[in-house]
Amino acid sequence: MKFVFAAAALSVILVQPAFAGHKAQPDWQYGSMAGADLGDNANLNGAVPFPADNAWNTDISHFDVDPNSDNLIASIGVGTGLHPDFGSGLYAHAIIGIPYVVVSDDQRYVKIRLKAYKDESDKGPFPVPPDAPIEGYRPDNQKFGGDRHVIVIDRDTNRMYEMYRAFPLKRQQWKADAGALFHLDSDDVRPTQKPGWTSADAAGLPIFPGLARFDEATTGVIPHALRFTVAHSREPYVPPANHWASNDTNPNLPPMGMRVRLKASYQIPSGFSKETKAILQALKTYGMMVADNGSNWYISGAPNDGWNNDHLVGELSQVKGSNFEVVKMEGIVLPP
């Protein structure tokens, strides 16, 4: 939804102490959720989905530039600025961003009634609390639509469950258009997935690993890639994506999974807030992947009352498409 408002070994990577004025950076624990707090939009305390060598966690700052980078960036908008699709408080009576909940392994597993994409879904049951937060939720209890993503992370089993268009039912059951189970401790992120399958995300990617989260940004470091949307995509996809969401074959349009990064020449303004600077540094080091169709240059994130919406919108909007380049795409999957 969009808002317009002003089996691999676990690895632990230690980081240097934070600069003065920043919350202390945790010791990043790649591929283990054990240290995460429980609850809605909980602090992960340095837990990072997937092993350190996973595509989401790979430093791509020195990778080659795609030969068609200029045309691809132009299709998204060279003069268009970044925009946070997340924040604090409410917009149009709804929470701002994609929420999640962290549970333990004693969370009850419930039946998931799958609908539109059941043939490309993991069948369940899933350990979804009856009151799990839903993207687009309105605290005034009015009806809401949109993508209605639900994300559940089991910190004890290192499993993540994501649903698209999710609705709670009676007897603690849920229905959803799509459901996907991810292994957060492995590079085989979704063992059941077949080529071309979607997930709860249009690109067939997991959603949660690409969210900007306040608990990371406030340390001054986000140790992974982010996800973003484009208004027009094309039919192929590029790994780690697994699905396309367009019939357009124009080679100058971005495929799902395409990764962009901030150019090395871009200087992050010293006067920006530490959260914005953390986001921009992540875009230099890890980049962000095209994950869905939507508004151009909208970055996804989780809601948190710690976000300063004025800083996010005002600062990110100053970073234009012209400041980005496309990382060279390899292994593009074309229609049969």
N, C-alpha and C positions, 0 to 999 in steps of 0.2 A: 504494500500500500504506500501511497505517496502523500507527502505533506508539503504544503507551500506556506511557510510562516517565515516572518522576518526572523601377519604374525611376526613382528619385529621386536627386538629387545627394547625395553624402556630406556630412555636416556634422560639424564638430568644435566642441564647446562647452567653453570654459575655465571652470574653477571656481576659487574663492578658495582660498588655502592652508588646510590643515586646522588645527583647533584643537590646541593642545598636548596631547600624550598620544595623538593619533590618528596612525595611519600616514598619510603624505602622500596626499592625494587625487590621482588621476591626471587628466590632461586627457581628458575623456570623448570618445571617438571613435565617434560614432553612425554606424551603417551600414558600418563597416569592422572586420573581424576581424584585420587585418594585424598588429597589435601583440600578439596573444595568444601566450602560451607554448604549446608542444606537450605533449601527454600527457593522462593521466587527470585529470579535475577540475582542469585547468590554470588558472593565473592569466590573466585576460584583459587585465590591465594597462590598464584603461580602455576597452576595446572594448565597445560596446553594440549588440546586435542592432537592426537597422532604423533608418531615419532619425529625426531628432529630432522630426519632426512625426507619427510613427506613434502609433497609439492606445496602445501599450505605454509610450510615452515622453512622453505628454502630461500636463501639469499640470492636474488636474481639481479642484483644491482650491476653485475658485470656481464650479464648475458647479452648476446647479440641483439641488435635492433631488427625488427621485421622489415624486409625491403619495401613493403607496402604501408609502412607505418603512417606516413603523411596522409594518405587517402583514408585510411581507417579512422584516424583521429578526426579528420575533417568531417566524416559522416556523423560523428558524435557531437561535434561542435568545438571549433578551436577557440571561439570567444566566449563559450559558456563556462561558468564557474561550477565548482563542486557544490554539492548541497547535502547536508546531513538528513537522512531519512530516519532520524532518531533524536531523542532529546529528553528533557525533563517535563513534568507536568502533563497537560493535555492539549491537544489541538482538535478543534471540531468535536469536543467532548470525549475524545478517545486518547488512549495512551499513545506515545510517540515512539515507535520502534517495534522490534520483534522480541518478545519476552521469552524467557526460558525458566525451567525449574530444575533444581538438582535434588535427587532423591537418593535414598539408601536401598540396599538390596532387600529390605523387608517391605518395600512398597508393593501393594497388591497388584497383580497382573489382571488386566481386564480385557474383555472382548472388544475388538475394533471392527466395525462394520464398514468395509471398504466399498467404494462406489466407482467413480469414473475411471480410475487408473488401477483397479484392483489386480489386473493381470501383470502389472509392473511394480507391484507393492509387496512388501513383507507382510505376511498375513497376521502377525500377532499371535497371542495376546501381548500387549504392551503395559508397562508399569506406569500408567498415567493416572495421577490423582484426579478425583472428581472435580476439583477446583483449580486445575492447572491453568496458568495464564494463557490467554489467546490473543494473538495479534489483532489489534483493532478494538479491543475490549473497551466498553464504555462504563465507567463507574456509576453512571446514572441508571444502569440496567436497561437502557433502550437497546433495541435490536441493532446489529451492525453486520456489515458484509465484508468485502475484501478477501484477502488470501487466507485469513484466519489460521495462520501457522501456529502449531503447538510443538514445543521442543522440550523433551525430557531427557536429562542426563542422569544415569545411574553411576554414582561415583565409586561404588564398590565393585561393580562388574566391568567398568569402562565401556559401557554401551550407551548409545544415544538413539533416541526414538524421535523422529520428526514426522509431523502430519500436515497435510495441506487441506484447507477447507474443513476444519475439524469442528464438530458439534458434540457437546455432552448429551448423553441420553439417560434414561432411567436405569436404575440398578447399576450405576457407576460404569456403564458402557459408553463408548464413543462411536461416532461415525465420521468418516473422512473420505475425501476423494482419492487421497494417496497416502501411503505410509511407508517409511523407510527406516531400517535398523542399521546403524553404523558401529563399527568396532574402533573405538578411540585409541586402542593400544597397538594398532597394526597399520601397515601400509596397504593391506588388503582391506580397504575401508568399508566395503559393503560386499561381502563374499557372495551373496545371492544375486547380485546385479548382473544382468546380461547386457551386451552392447545395445545401445539405443534406448535403454530404459530411462524413464524420468525418475524423479524422487519427489520429495515435497517441494523441490525447487525446479524451475523450468530447465535448468542446465543439467539436471541429474546429479548435482553436487550436494554435499551436506551444507546446510545453511549456517549453523552455529559457528563453525571455525572462522568464518569470514565476517563476523559481526564486530564492530567497534564497541568495546565495553569500557565503562567508566573505571572499573576496578583496575584495569590494565593501564588505561590512558593516564590516570592520575599518578602513576609511578613514573611517567615520562617515557615509557617504552611499551610498544605493542609488538610482540614477537612473532607475528604471522601476517599473512596476506589478508586483504579485505575483499568484500564483494560489492559490486555496483550494478546499476541497471542502465540500459540504453533504450532509446525509443524504437530503433529499427535494427534487428539482427538478421543474420542470414542462415541458410539451411544447415551447413556443416557444423560440427562441433570439434573442439580441440581438447585433448586430455589435460587436466583430469576431469573435465566435463564429460557427460555421457549421453547428452540428449540435445536436440535442437528444438527451437520453438518458432520457426519461420519457414515459409516456402520460397523466400526470396534467395536467389543465387548470385546476386550482385557481389563480386569479389571485393568491393570497397566497403562492404558492411561487415561489422564484427560478428564472428561466430561465437556461440556460447563457449565459455572457458577461455576466451582470449584474455591475456594479461597485459595490463599497461603499468607503467611506473613513471614516477616523477623523474624528469631529466636530472642528470648529475649537476648540470649548470644552474638548476633552480636553487636559490638560497632561501631557506625557511626564515621568515622574518623573526628577529629576536623578540619583538614586542608581542607576538602571538601568545595565547594562553598555553600552558604546558600540555593540556589535553589536545589542542589542535596541533601543536608541534609534534606530539607523539604520533598522531594520525599521519601527518605528512612525512615523518621519518619512516614510518612503516611503508608508506607508498613509495619511498625511495628504495628501501631495502628489499621488501617482499612484493610490492605492487598490489594490484587488485584485479579480480577476475570478473568478466561479464557473467552474471548469474541469472538474469531474468530480463524480460522486457518491461520497460517502465519509462520514467523520465530520465533524460540524459544526465550522466554524471552524479546520480543520486547514490550516496554511500549508505550501506545498511549498518544498523547498530541496534543495541539493546537499550530499552528505556532505563533511566536512572535519574533520581532527583538531584544527583550531583552535577549533571551536565548543565552548563550555562548556555542556553539557547542563543542568546545574543552573540556570544563569542563564537560559537560554532558556525552560525549562519554568516555573520559578518566577516569572519576570517577565512572560512573555506571558500566563500564566493569570490575571493580575490585570487584564487588559484584556478587558472583557466585551462581549457583543453590543450592550448598551445604549449603548456608546461609539461605535457606528457608525451611518451613515446610507447609504441607497442613492442613488447618482447617477442623475439622471433618465434613464430609458431611452427611446431613440428608435430607430425603425426595427425594432421587434420583428417577427420573421419567424414567421408562424403556419402551421400545416399547410395544405396546399392543399384 
